[in-house]
């Protein structure tokens, strides 16, 4: 067992030591979602070091059936694949609420939710222009009275880096 733990620790250290990603200090843009996730969100990333960052996403949804909001926070580890191409993963938490209009046939008219999950994705950081393009998924499990207790959506991110 000790050998397995030592081997795992050496692998993690070597991944971090030899695959330093270039993380931007700031990135601001949109995360365009699909599936049963919240949809389009305003996204902000803040680099903490060469290996990790935090991301916050805010989605506001309003249509004929009702409205709502979603705020998620993610801590990400970032690993370089080659050049400006990276992959990232980390834990996430989300909070939000929704309210359906009275004529909607939904199972609940309003509510709030809290969830935990994670995020995993790949990105390309252009060196010639300050643009970061990513594709990721952010599976979340809801803990409160939610319409979808499990959300799993794919999203395309377009961010301006500075």
NUROKOL-355719 format. One line per 4 residues: number of its first residue (from 1); for each residue x, y, z negated of N, C-alpha, C. Coordinates in Angstrom, 2 decimals, m for minus. Last residue first. Example, Ala and Ser with C-alpha at 12.3 -4.5 7.8 and 13.67 -1.06 7.14 Angstrom:
residues 2
2) 12.85 m2.25 m7.08 13.67 m1.06 m7.14 12.90 0.03 m7.87 ~ 13.19 m5.69 m7.80 12.30 m4.50 m7.80 13.20 m3.30 m7.80
This chain:
residues 162
162) m6.89 38.87 20.19 m6.14 40.11 19.86 m5.39 39.94 18.57 ~ m8.89 37.36 22.69 m7.89 37.25 21.63 m7.16 38.57 21.45 ~ m12.21 36.59 23.30 m11.17 37.56 23.57 m10.19 37.49 22.40 ~ m13.67 33.44 24.17 m13.28 34.43 23.18 m12.16 35.33 23.71
158) m16.03 31.08 24.62 m15.30 32.09 25.40 m14.98 33.23 24.45 ~ m16.87 27.67 24.29 m16.48 28.91 23.64 m15.69 29.80 24.60 ~ m19.50 25.49 24.56 m18.42 26.11 25.32 m18.12 27.45 24.66 ~ m20.58 22.64 22.69 m20.56 24.08 22.95 m19.32 24.48 23.74
154) m22.91 20.13 21.72 m21.69 20.46 22.45 m21.73 21.95 22.78 ~ m24.30 19.15 18.59 m24.36 19.90 19.85 m22.99 20.15 20.43 ~ m26.11 17.73 16.41 m24.90 17.34 17.12 m24.95 18.02 18.48 ~ m27.66 17.52 13.28 m27.44 18.30 14.50 m26.11 17.92 15.11
150) m29.99 16.01 11.30 m28.67 15.83 11.88 m28.59 16.59 13.19 ~ m32.53 16.83 10.56 m31.56 16.57 9.49 m30.14 16.34 10.01 ~ m34.48 19.21 11.82 m33.51 18.25 12.35 m32.47 17.97 11.27 ~ m35.91 20.64 9.84 m36.63 19.99 10.93 m35.77 18.91 11.58
146) m35.18 20.35 6.32 m34.88 20.79 7.67 m35.69 20.01 8.69 ~ m34.74 20.97 3.22 m35.92 20.65 4.00 m35.77 21.16 5.44 ~ m31.22 20.22 2.93 m32.47 20.77 2.43 m33.60 20.39 3.39 ~ m29.03 19.18 4.20 m29.35 18.69 2.85 m30.65 19.23 2.30
142) m27.92 18.02 7.42 m28.66 18.95 6.59 m29.04 18.35 5.26 ~ m24.88 17.62 8.98 m25.92 16.89 8.26 m26.59 17.88 7.31 ~ m23.47 18.31 12.17 m23.85 18.76 10.83 m24.95 17.89 10.27 ~ m20.90 18.48 14.60 m21.97 17.70 13.97 m22.20 18.14 12.53
138) m19.89 20.21 16.93 m19.96 20.55 15.52 m21.11 19.77 14.87 ~ m17.57 20.14 19.60 m18.80 19.68 19.00 m18.73 19.94 17.51 ~ m16.19 22.17 22.27 m16.17 21.45 21.01 m17.54 20.92 20.64 ~ m13.99 23.91 24.27 m15.17 23.05 24.28 m15.09 22.21 23.01
134) m12.76 27.21 25.08 m12.78 25.97 24.30 m14.06 25.19 24.58 ~ m10.52 29.75 25.94 m11.67 28.96 26.38 m11.62 27.63 25.62 ~ m9.42 32.95 25.41 m9.36 31.61 24.85 m10.65 30.88 25.26 ~ m7.56 35.62 26.80 m8.80 34.84 26.79 m8.52 33.44 26.24
130) m5.78 37.84 27.69 m6.15 37.53 26.30 m7.49 36.80 26.20 ~ m3.62 36.46 30.25 m4.74 37.31 29.87 m5.19 36.92 28.46 ~ m1.42 34.75 30.26 m1.42 35.94 31.12 m2.50 36.94 30.74 ~ m1.94 32.60 28.63 m0.83 33.48 28.25 m0.84 34.78 29.05
126) m4.94 31.23 27.37 m4.24 31.80 28.52 m3.14 32.73 28.04 ~ m5.50 28.45 25.70 m5.17 29.83 25.39 m4.34 30.39 26.54 ~ m7.98 26.10 25.60 m6.85 26.58 26.39 m6.70 28.07 26.13 ~ m9.01 23.40 23.43 m9.02 24.78 23.88 m7.83 25.05 24.78
122) m11.24 21.00 21.96 m10.02 21.31 22.71 m10.15 22.73 23.25 ~ m12.55 19.79 18.78 m12.60 20.31 20.13 m11.23 20.50 20.74 ~ m14.72 19.37 16.06 m13.57 18.86 16.79 m13.68 19.36 18.22 ~ m15.99 19.92 12.83 m15.87 20.39 14.20 m14.61 19.77 14.80
118) m18.46 18.91 10.40 m17.12 19.16 10.89 m17.16 19.71 12.29 ~ m20.51 19.34 7.59 m20.12 18.53 8.73 m18.69 18.82 9.12 ~ m23.44 20.30 5.80 m21.99 20.15 5.91 m21.71 19.25 7.10 ~ m26.09 22.73 5.21 m25.52 21.51 5.75 m24.01 21.50 5.70
114) m29.23 24.03 4.50 m27.82 24.02 4.12 m27.26 22.71 4.64 ~ m32.08 26.06 5.31 m31.30 24.82 5.31 m29.85 25.09 4.95 ~ m35.48 27.04 4.94 m34.06 27.34 4.90 m33.31 26.02 4.89 ~ m38.57 27.78 6.67 m37.71 27.09 5.73 m36.28 27.58 5.81
110) m41.85 27.44 8.11 m40.64 28.19 7.79 m39.81 27.39 6.80 ~ m43.63 25.48 9.00 m43.75 26.84 9.51 m42.54 27.71 9.20 ~ m43.18 22.19 10.25 m42.99 23.13 9.15 m43.02 24.55 9.73 ~ m43.83 20.92 12.61 m44.14 20.24 11.36 m43.96 21.14 10.14
106) m45.39 23.04 15.13 m44.26 22.40 14.45 m44.67 21.79 13.12 ~ m47.14 24.42 16.83 m47.54 23.10 16.33 m46.42 22.37 15.59 ~ m47.82 27.90 16.31 m46.90 26.84 16.74 m47.28 25.52 16.09 ~ m49.29 30.02 15.35 m49.89 29.18 16.38 m49.03 28.02 16.83
102) m47.63 31.39 13.51 m48.77 30.60 13.02 m49.39 29.69 14.07 ~ m44.12 30.94 14.25 m45.35 31.73 14.26 m46.53 30.82 13.97 ~ m41.57 29.78 12.04 m42.42 29.60 13.22 m43.63 30.50 13.11 ~ m38.45 30.53 10.95 m39.84 30.85 10.70 m40.61 30.71 12.01
98) m35.42 29.51 9.32 m36.26 29.64 10.49 m37.68 29.95 10.05 ~ m31.96 29.81 8.26 m33.40 29.78 8.01 m34.15 29.89 9.32 ~ m28.78 28.56 6.94 m29.66 29.26 7.86 m31.12 29.21 7.43 ~ m25.42 27.45 6.85 m26.60 27.89 6.12 m27.48 28.65 7.11
94) m22.74 25.04 6.88 m23.69 25.93 7.55 m24.86 26.26 6.62 ~ m19.31 24.05 7.12 m20.54 24.21 6.34 m21.44 25.20 7.06 ~ m16.69 21.76 8.06 m17.56 22.91 8.30 m18.75 22.89 7.34 ~ m13.27 20.63 8.61 m14.57 20.59 7.94 m15.36 21.87 8.16
90) m11.69 20.11 11.89 m11.77 20.54 10.50 m13.16 20.46 9.94 ~ m9.51 20.40 14.73 m10.53 19.69 13.96 m10.54 20.25 12.54 ~ m8.21 20.80 18.07 m8.42 21.24 16.70 m9.55 20.44 16.06 ~ m5.72 21.09 20.62 m6.93 20.47 20.09 m7.01 20.82 18.62
86) m4.51 23.17 23.33 m4.52 22.69 21.95 m5.76 21.85 21.69 ~ m2.52 24.57 25.76 m3.60 23.61 25.57 m3.47 22.99 24.17 ~ m0.41 26.15 26.49 m1.52 26.80 25.80 m2.69 25.88 25.50 ~ 1.85 23.49 26.26 1.67 24.89 26.65 0.58 25.56 25.83
82) 0.09 20.74 24.99 1.14 21.20 25.90 0.84 22.63 26.30 ~ m1.05 20.42 22.42 m0.91 19.29 23.33 0.22 19.60 24.31 ~ m0.90 21.43 19.04 m0.57 21.72 20.43 m0.46 20.43 21.23 ~ m3.51 21.61 16.70 m2.33 20.89 17.19 m2.13 21.19 18.66
78) m4.97 23.04 13.86 m4.77 23.15 15.31 m3.45 22.47 15.67 ~ m7.58 22.79 11.59 m6.18 22.49 11.84 m6.03 22.45 13.35 ~ m10.04 25.02 10.31 m9.51 24.21 11.41 m8.01 24.02 11.30 ~ m13.02 25.46 8.68 m11.58 25.50 8.47 m10.97 24.55 9.49
74) m15.94 27.28 9.41 m15.13 26.10 9.69 m13.68 26.39 9.35 ~ m19.29 28.23 8.83 m17.88 28.49 8.58 m17.10 27.20 8.75 ~ m22.29 29.60 10.20 m21.43 28.46 9.87 m20.00 28.93 9.69 ~ m25.57 30.59 10.12 m24.21 31.05 9.85 m23.39 29.83 9.46
70) m28.50 31.30 11.87 m27.59 30.24 11.43 m26.21 30.86 11.24 ~ m31.98 32.24 11.93 m30.55 32.53 12.02 m29.77 31.34 11.49 ~ m35.09 32.78 13.75 m34.24 32.21 12.72 m32.81 32.66 12.88 ~ m38.53 32.70 14.93 m37.16 33.21 14.89 m36.39 32.55 13.76
66) m41.06 31.66 17.33 m40.58 32.09 16.03 m39.18 32.64 16.09 ~ m42.03 31.21 19.89 m42.45 30.30 18.83 m42.02 30.75 17.44 ~ m40.85 33.06 21.60 m42.31 33.10 21.42 m42.80 32.24 20.26 ~ m37.78 33.79 19.78 m38.53 33.46 20.99 m40.02 33.51 20.68
62) m34.59 34.19 18.53 m35.94 34.72 18.51 m36.61 34.41 19.84 ~ m31.76 33.57 16.63 m32.66 33.04 17.64 m34.04 33.65 17.47 ~ m28.44 34.02 16.09 m29.75 34.61 15.81 m30.66 34.20 16.95 ~ m25.50 32.76 14.65 m26.52 32.64 15.69 m27.82 33.24 15.23
58) m22.17 33.04 14.02 m23.48 33.56 13.64 m24.40 33.45 14.84 ~ m19.30 31.49 12.78 m20.24 31.59 13.89 m21.59 32.04 13.36 ~ m15.89 31.60 12.00 m17.26 31.89 11.55 m18.12 32.08 12.79 ~ m12.95 29.82 11.25 m13.88 30.28 12.28 m15.24 30.50 11.63
54) m9.52 29.91 10.31 m10.93 29.81 9.94 m11.76 30.37 11.09 ~ m6.59 27.86 10.89 m7.37 29.09 11.01 m8.77 28.84 10.45 ~ m3.23 26.49 11.17 m4.63 26.48 10.77 m5.27 27.87 10.89 ~ m0.60 26.71 12.07 m1.23 25.39 12.06 m2.72 25.40 11.73
50) 0.55 29.13 11.72 0.74 28.51 13.03 m0.02 27.19 13.15 ~ m2.13 30.64 9.81 m0.72 30.29 10.00 m0.58 29.74 11.42 ~ m4.63 31.77 10.15 m4.03 31.80 8.82 m2.53 31.49 8.87 ~ m6.61 33.58 12.42 m5.46 32.71 12.21 m4.87 32.88 10.83
46) m9.98 33.61 12.78 m8.90 34.33 12.12 m7.78 33.34 11.82 ~ m12.64 33.98 15.08 m11.58 33.14 14.53 m10.50 34.03 13.93 ~ m16.10 34.23 15.62 m14.88 34.93 15.23 m13.90 33.92 14.64 ~ m18.94 34.31 17.73 m17.89 33.53 17.09 m16.66 34.38 16.82
42) m22.37 34.21 18.04 m21.22 35.10 18.02 m20.16 34.40 17.20 ~ m23.98 31.55 19.86 m23.57 32.18 18.61 m22.44 33.17 18.88 ~ m26.62 29.75 21.37 m25.55 30.72 21.51 m25.28 31.43 20.18 ~ m27.70 26.95 19.37 m27.63 27.68 20.64 m26.47 28.63 20.66
38) m27.90 25.22 17.21 m28.63 26.48 17.16 m28.62 27.24 18.47 ~ m28.33 21.86 18.54 m27.67 22.84 17.69 m28.40 24.17 17.82 ~ m29.25 19.85 20.16 m30.17 20.36 19.15 m29.44 21.22 18.12 ~ m27.72 20.97 23.23 m28.20 19.90 22.36 m29.18 20.45 21.36
34) m25.44 23.79 23.12 m26.45 22.95 23.77 m26.86 21.85 22.80 ~ m23.96 27.12 22.99 m24.29 25.77 22.54 m25.36 25.09 23.34 ~ m21.31 29.11 23.28 m22.54 28.81 24.01 m22.91 27.35 23.77 ~ m19.96 31.43 21.44 m19.96 29.97 21.46 m21.32 29.58 22.03
30) m18.13 34.39 22.22 m19.38 33.64 22.16 m19.10 32.14 22.14 ~ m15.77 36.29 20.30 m16.49 35.99 21.53 m17.78 35.25 21.27 ~ m12.49 36.86 19.20 m13.90 37.22 19.06 m14.60 36.94 20.38 ~ m9.67 36.22 17.27 m10.37 35.90 18.52 m11.85 36.14 18.28
26) m6.48 36.96 15.83 m7.93 37.17 15.89 m8.45 36.72 17.25 ~ m3.98 35.73 16.06 m4.37 36.31 14.78 m5.88 36.52 14.71 ~ m3.82 32.54 17.68 m3.99 33.99 17.73 m4.40 34.50 16.36 ~ m1.44 30.03 17.51 m2.75 30.47 17.05 m2.78 31.99 17.08
22) 0.14 27.70 19.14 0.14 29.15 19.06 m1.27 29.59 18.73 ~ 1.18 24.81 17.29 0.28 25.48 18.22 0.47 26.99 18.08 ~ 3.67 22.50 17.01 3.24 23.81 16.55 2.40 24.50 17.63 ~ 4.46 19.75 16.67 3.40 20.18 17.58 2.82 21.52 17.13
18) 6.31 18.94 14.80 6.69 18.91 16.20 5.62 19.38 17.17 ~ 5.14 19.23 12.24 6.46 19.79 12.52 6.77 19.90 14.00 ~ 2.69 17.88 12.41 2.71 19.30 12.10 4.04 19.93 12.50 ~ 3.55 15.29 12.99 2.59 15.96 13.87 2.62 17.46 13.66
14) 5.20 14.79 10.78 5.81 14.89 12.11 4.86 15.55 13.11 ~ 3.28 14.71 8.74 4.35 15.71 8.70 4.97 15.88 10.07 ~ 1.76 12.49 9.59 1.13 13.80 9.48 2.19 14.90 9.48 ~ 3.72 10.46 9.43 3.05 10.76 10.70 2.43 12.15 10.68
10) 4.36 10.51 6.69 5.39 10.84 7.68 4.78 11.17 9.03 ~ 1.89 9.65 5.63 2.42 10.97 5.29 3.48 11.41 6.29 ~ 1.72 7.04 6.69 0.72 8.04 7.04 1.23 9.46 6.76 ~ 3.96 5.89 5.40 3.90 5.96 6.86 2.90 7.01 7.32
6) 3.13 6.11 2.71 4.34 6.78 3.16 4.37 6.93 4.67 ~ 0.89 4.43 2.79 0.72 5.84 2.43 1.94 6.64 2.89 ~ 2.13 2.02 3.45 1.11 2.58 4.33 0.91 4.06 4.05 ~ 3.81 1.60 1.27 4.40 1.76 2.60 3.40 2.40 3.57
2) 1.96 1.22 m0.77 2.85 2.38 m0.82 3.48 2.65 0.54 ~ 0.82 m1.20 0.00 0.00 0.00 0.00 0.87 1.26 0.00
